[in-house]
Amino acid sequence: MTNQSYIQAKKLLLKASSEKGFLASAENITNYQRVWARDGVICGLSALLDGDETLVRTFKNTLETLANYQHELGQIPSNVYFKSTNEVALSFGGLAGRVDTISWFIIGVCNYCWMMKDDDFLEKLLPNIKKGFKLLEAWEFNTNDLLYVPRSGNWADEYITEGHTFYDQVLRLWALRCVQKLKPSEEFETKIDRITEKLNGNYRKTNYQTPFHPKAYNRLDDTSYWMASVNPSGYQTMFDAFGNSIAQLLQLGDSSFQKRLINYSEKLRENLPLNLLPAFWEPILENDDNWKLLVNNCKYEFRNFPYEFHNGGTWQMVNGFYGMSLVSQNYLENSKNVLKAIQELNAKENYGFYENFNTKTQKAIGVPQCTWSAAGELLLEQYINGKRLLV
């Protein structure tokens, strides 16, 4: 099944390749026939590991499109839509602006330049990178080294996380580390050290002496995973699979905590019907205090029913990164089990590559022919085969 599944995943990325970059879906769905920053970079990272010339070229086109339409203040577009009338429509977010697009863009540029040995492209886009980092620093607001992210301000665009969200912190740390490896500077090294200390100290219970929110920190329980967010009201303590997976890729935390996190994640994964991690856990139910925040956080139609989308739904893309983190921690057999489960979901409905699945009913949810569902599979398979990203 592996070879056929990989062939189908790669075929989907090729089908969704345009002269301006990767599209979010090969289906003719208007909102997905755009070059998306987040989706495009994740597809591009899989293209780099695969090595296909057409896909790698499409990734470079994706990065150039995002750079060309960067806002003068530094924002990277959430998506760029090229209309048939030659008009260009830009989106920097819906109900809230997107914070994570800047970090994904920088991660993408650095990985492309590193793997392709393209120093000229790095020099060309260095001003875009610096402008993006400058804006991220402004978005700390209180110069405490942690980004403040509005609700709906990242990939979980209809979920309830807000404040100093862990996912956005580790994503920014990844971006900084990438640039530091290609263009070392004392300024970036100092920033990396400060952010790393704040993450280690504030997002799990230790004996950290200067927590950001002392009252909330003192009430925090000792858990086997990083907290999803801390904001002025306290901690959001749900398990964030994407943020925790990126943290594992970066080898954040001491080795004993990394092992605890793997044990927690594997136990959760193996006890769920799809044998994969949900995006956030546990799901918010209708009688929960947070339900009102969730049910009203949508621009058009509500999709975050319990066990679906971000509210406990299962995403092949997220699990691709989780599997990669397992490989990086030398849990190769576990990562192979994750890959097998991703392949099974991507193959549903004649290789439908659906956006995500209901974790409880195992029903396909969201958009079919979703490119980052294919990319998650390609990334993990290449990681198992020994390929690596710049982290």
Secondary structure, DSSP 8 states (H G I E B T S, - for coil): -HHHHHHHHHHHHHHTEETTEEBSBSS--GGGSSEEHHHHHHHHHHHHHH--HHHHHHHHHHHHHHHHT--TTS---SEEEE-TTS-EEEESBSSSB-SHHHHHHHHHHHHHHHHHT-HHHHHHHHHHHHHHHHHHHHTTSSSSSS--B-TT-SS-TTS---BEEHHHHHHHHHHHHHHHHHS--HHHHHHHHHHHHHHHHHSS-S--SS-SSHHHHHH----SS-EEEEETTEEEEEEEHHHHHHHHHTT-S-HHHHHHHHHHHHHHHHTSTTSS-BSEES---TTSTTHHHHHT--SSS----TTBTTBB-B-HHHHHHHHHHHHHTT-HHHHHHHHHHHHHHHTHHHH---SEE-TTT--EES-SSBHHHHHHHHHHHHHHTT-----
